[in-house]
Amino acid sequence: MFATDRVRLRPPTPDDAPDLFRLHSDPELHLITDGDPFVPHHVGQVRARLEKRASEPADGDGPVSLLVETVADGTFLGSSTLWGMNVFNRYAHLGITLLPEARGQGYGTDVIRLLCRYGFRNRNLRRLELETLASNTAMRRTAEKCGFVHEGTHREREYDGDGFADMVVYGLLRRDWTP
């Protein structure tokens, strides 16, 4: 669907359930990537959710979830999403979650750039936002490398397993985006 020379983003299928289960069944990773409480699921529930999603018509204003894989051999790397879409004000949020073995290799930068291209060119958005824990230096570096500007800090906003941590907000305007 969308690709660089290294990574491809595509809609998940029910056959991707084992990979997505592996990614989203880590309670420690969940603490830093999701604002909701961790609820254990089994792979069958993940597959059922994917089957339901595949059978329903796409919602033009709903979140867009895309699987991240290598172009070379289709190795699963993680997931990405464009969420919180506001079609009237033409903005949305970006999110990525990569497997531990996929981190630190530049895949996140490729994924964020592909999501920006999708958001600005294919969804005609004018602004993209990215939020991450202030302690997530890798995501902060990736955001800045992709042209996002640090716009503020929400003090003690998200529970990180040890207490409430600061959340930083980054924004990128279409006019400042470099494809």
N, C-alpha and C positions, 0 to 999 in steps of 0.2 A: 504494500500500500504506500507507505512513505519510507524512504531509505536513504542512508548515506552509503559510502563504500564499505562500512563496517557493520552497521545495525539497520534493522528493519522494524517498523511498527506495523502491527496488523491486529484486526479484531480477534479476540480469543474465541476458540471453539470449545465444545464440550470435551474434546480430546485433550485439551490443555489443562484439565482439572488437576492432574497430579502435580504439574509444575506450579500452578497457582496455589495449590494447597501447601506445597513445600515453602513457597515464598511467604504466604500469609498465616502460617501456623506457628510462627516464632513469636512468643509473647514479648520478648525483649525488643525485637524489631518493631512490633506493633506500637509499643510505647512511644517510639520516636517518629512514626509515620502516620499515625491515625489518632484523631482526637476522641474517638469513642472507646469505651472499655473493651478489652479483649474478651471474646467469647469463643471458646474452642469449637471447631467444626471438624467434621470428617470429610474425606475426599468425595464421598457420595453427595454430600450437601453442596459442595462446590460445583460438582458436575451438574446437579439438578438446577442450580442457579444459572449456570451457563446455558443449559438446554432451554430454560424458560426465556432467557434473554434472546437466544437465537430464534425463538418462535414468535417473539413479539415485534411489532413494527418499531422502527427506530424513532425515538423522541428527539426532535430537532433542538430542543432546549435542555435536554438532560445531559448528564455526564457522558463523556466519550472515553471508554476504557480501551487501551491498546496494549497488546503484548509486545515485549521487547525481545528480539532474538538476533543472533548474528546472521549476516548475509551469507557468509561462507558456508555454513553447515546447518543453520537453523537452531543452534544451541540456545536454549531459553536463558535469558539474562534477568528478566524482571517484568514489571508492568509500569504503565504510565497512564495518566488520565488528564483530561481537560474537564474541569468541574466548576460548579458555582457559576454557570453561564448566565449572564444578564444580557438578553438580546436588546433591550431598550437602550441601555447605557453602553452596550457593546464591549463588555469585558468578561474575562473568565480567569480561573486559577489553574495552575499547572501542578502536577504532582508526579513523582517517580519513586519507585521502590526497586532497588536492584539486589540480587543475591549477593551475599558477602564476597564470593569469589569473582564477581563481576565489577566490584568497586575498585577505584583507583587506577582504572585503565582508560579513562576518557570516554567511556560509554555514556555516562550521565550527560556530558556536554553534547554529544551527538543527539541524545534523546530530547533534551531541552530545546535544541535548535530545530529539530523536526516538529516538536509540538508548537513552537513559535510559528514556523512556516504554516502549519495546519491552521492555527488560530487566526493569523493575520491574513493569509491568502485564501484559505478555503472557507473560513467562517466569517470573514470580513470584520474581525474584532479590531478595536482601536487600542485596547490595553490588555496586558496580561499581568497577572500577579502570582507571586510565589511566596509561600510562608514556610519557615523552617525554624527549628529550635536554634537559639543563639549559639549553642555549643556545637552545632553541626557545621563545622568549618569546611568540610568537603562540599556540602551543598551550597554554602555561601560563596565559596570560590567559583563553583560552577555557574551560579547565577550571575556573578559579576563578569565572568569570562564571556557569558552569552549576552552581555549588555544590560542586564537588569541593574537598577539603582536601588540602594538601600534607602527605604522611605521612612522607616520607623521601627520602634521596638515596643511590643506589648509586654509589660513587666508581669512576671509570674502568671502567665496565661495558660500554659499547658502542663498537665501532670506528666512527669517523665519517669515515674517509678520511685523516685527518691523525694519528690516534693514538686513544687510548681516552678517551672522554668520559664525564662523569657522566650518570646517568639519574635523573630524578626520578619519584616515584610519587605519584599522587593517588588518593584514594578518596572514594566517595560512598555513604552508607548510605541505604537506602530511607526510613527515618524522617526523614532530613534533606533528602530530595528535595522540591523544589517543582515540581509539574507545570505 
